[in-house]
Amino acid sequence: MNPVEQAVRWLNDPLNWTNPGGILDRLGEHVTISATAVLLGCLVAWPLGLWLGHAGRGGGLVVLVSNLTLAVPTLALLTILPLTFLGFGRPAVVVALAVFAVPPLLANAYTGVRQVDPQTREAARGMGMTGPQVLRRVELPLAVPYLAAGFRTAAVQVVATAALATFVNGGGLGEIIRLGFGLSIAVGGGQILAGGLLVAGLALGVELLFGFVERLVTPRPLRRARRSATRRAADAITGS
Amino acid sequence: MFLRLSYRADPGNPWFSWQYLRDNSDTVTTALRDHTTLTLRAVVIAALVAVPLAVVAYWFRPLTGPILAFTGALYTIPSLALFAFIAPYLGIGVATVLSVVVLYALLVIVRNTVAGLHQVPAEVREAAEGMGYGRWGRLLRVELPLALPGILTGLRLATVSTVALVTVGVVIGRGGLGQIIFAGFQNNFYKSQIMTGTLLCVLLALVLDLLLLGVGRLLTPWLRGRTG
């Protein structure tokens, strides 16, 4: 029996879905962990990114943060954080994932504010707005499409990375894959493949969902210009 | 009491210890060597596939969209899921890790090479054509050299992310330095072992990145003096 048939058979067993520690449990864990991590990342990255963009400083910092997190293996952060004051369990996993959510959120918030037309900003100043008012009433609304793009990238990345939480017993859908590998390929091949399908499906689903949200919050005239803007923001991350 | 306890707990499990490095130098060097060779092989294979693919995407414009869309979609697939897709077919071994890592590196290099090729100014292309260069001559003598900065950016990004990605190979027991990190976690959370693995990973990424940066400087002498 080839692995694909095995995987279909494994997915068709209702007990694999409803058992304690089954797919539904793991999916719940996965989504909870990821959502908390992304929200935590937003709480840190958005205010910082918006403020840096408003002040027009710290572009180097944004690039540095993204380069540093690119080089640090996820596995290392997942194993190191539980040994600090965070302790074992959920909080450490969530913080580790949030760290990887920060670069796209930060870079997009920064770029979103920076790309606001200087004339718009000056007009707002001329109307007598103070700095914080300009940020809140002019720059923030204009940066919303960028914030949405960063949110999508971060969410997809965190959902993908959350699969690795299983190495530190953090639960999530990755557990299914690791248990399958524990059974050996011949026996667990179907389970491994099924777990992979679930993880990949969830990531693609999140990508599509937030891609749709991103479209919704982008005013129509901006949609065409956004394409190249996303690329520019991505270039800012990669430092090219 | 508190002071004594912390005094006792500290030397038991420090964040870094030379003692650990001395006692386990064999294991550590083997893991480092595995990690390095795996990374280098992956990047070389990826580059050999990616650059021709990017040239195809560049020459046949209708293919650019599909190739970039395909690589983008592949990039959203989580690494662990990719391991899960490939392992049942290639088994537990280096081949599986290598193919996962190559796939990710491939995507990064293809994207950056296509971007680099598109940055070649149209006037330069026309001038080359006017001088009588054919399609291949123009590619090899004009377009690829001018796209080198883009290609090198792709190579550097691919190398750095590959170093980090290889650690996920622990899922099938072939994670290079990831093996050390993970073993440290399982052996009573041995901090200095985890830290050694992590630091070596980051250092390896840094060294390879700087090497590529140097190679890039040597290969693109005309960019020297300009910023970036």
Interface residues (C-beta under 8 A of the other chain):
Chain A: P3 N67 L70 A71 V72 P73 T74 L75 A76 T79 I80 P82 L83 V156 V159 A160 T161 A163 L164 F167 V168 G174 I177 R178 G180 F181 I185 G189 I192 L193 G195 G196 L197 V199 A200 A203 L204 E207 T238 G239 S240
Chain B: A73 T76 I77 P78 S79 L80 A81 L82 F83 A84 F85 A87 P88 Y89 G91 I92 N112 A115 G150 T153 L157 V160 S161 V163 A164 L165 T167 V168 V170 V171 I172 G175 G178 I181 F182 G184 F185 F189 K191 I194 M195 G197 T198 C201 V202 A205 L206 D209
